[in-house]
Amino acid sequence: MEWRLFATLSETAGADRVSLDVDGEATLREAFDALLDAHPDLATELLDDDETLYDHVRLLVDGGDPFAEADGWATTVDAESELALFPPVSGG
């Protein structure tokens, strides 16, 4: 599967795309944890002290919001899934 990282997240990871190997299907949470295992510095930008995703971070699975349109962290992802993380952005 491939994670796409935007803005400060790509700077922290040193890449705007991170490919991870997945055997069969995984849950979104398993895929997210694999990303953090590969790039632990991202945790401070994505998770609060309770290990909960910050409200201001947007996470998409194949272009959709898994928390509004699917099963949240239990959403099934596979090797073909495109996952994206967006930090808050501002500007004018």
C-alpha positions in Angstrom: 0.0 0.0 0.0 1.1 3.6 -0.4 0.8 6.4 2.0 0.8 9.9 0.6 2.0 12.6 3.0 1.4 16.3 2.5 3.1 19.5 3.7 4.9 19.1 7.0 4.3 15.4 7.2 6.3 14.8 4.0 9.1 17.0 5.4 9.2 15.0 8.6 9.2 11.6 6.8 11.6 12.8 4.1 9.3 11.7 1.3 5.8 12.5 0.1 5.1 8.8 -0.7 5.8 5.9 1.6 5.2 2.4 0.2 4.7 -0.4 2.8 4.3 -4.1 2.1 1.1 -5.7 3.2 0.3 -9.4 3.1 -3.4 -9.7 2.1 -5.7 -7.3 3.9 -5.0 -5.2 7.0 -7.0 -2.8 9.0 -6.5 0.9 8.6 -5.1 1.0 12.2 -2.5 -1.7 11.3 -1.5 0.2 8.2 -1.2 3.4 10.3 0.9 1.7 12.9 3.1 0.3 10.1 3.7 3.9 8.9 4.6 5.0 12.4 6.9 2.1 12.8 8.7 3.1 9.5 8.6 6.8 10.4 8.3 7.2 14.2 8.8 11.0 14.1 5.4 11.4 12.5 3.7 10.4 15.7 4.2 13.8 17.3 2.5 15.4 14.4 -0.4 12.9 14.2 -1.2 11.7 17.7 -2.1 13.4 20.9 -0.9 12.1 24.4 -3.7 9.5 24.4 -2.5 8.1 21.0 -5.6 9.5 19.3 -5.4 11.0 15.9 -5.6 14.8 16.2 -8.9 16.2 15.1 -7.2 18.6 12.7 -5.5 15.8 10.7 -7.3 14.4 7.7 -6.8 10.8 6.8 -8.2 9.4 3.5 -8.5 5.9 2.1 -8.8 5.8 -1.7 -10.0 9.4 -1.6 -12.7 8.9 1.0 -13.0 9.6 4.7 -13.0 6.2 6.4 -14.4 7.6 9.6 -17.5 9.1 7.9 -17.9 6.6 5.0 -16.5 3.3 6.2 -15.5 1.5 9.4 -13.0 4.0 10.8 -9.8 2.3 12.1 -11.4 -1.1 11.3 -11.6 -0.2 7.5 -10.0 -2.9 5.4 -7.1 -1.8 3.3 -4.9 -3.9 0.9 -1.8 -3.6 -1.3 -3.7 -1.5 -3.8 -5.0 1.0 -1.3 -3.9 4.6 -1.4 -3.8 6.3 2.0 -3.3 10.0 2.5 -2.6 12.2 5.5 -3.1 15.9 5.5 -2.0 18.2 8.3 -3.8 21.5 8.9 -3.0 24.1 6.3 -3.4 27.8 6.3 -2.8 30.5 3.9 -4.6 33.1 1.9 
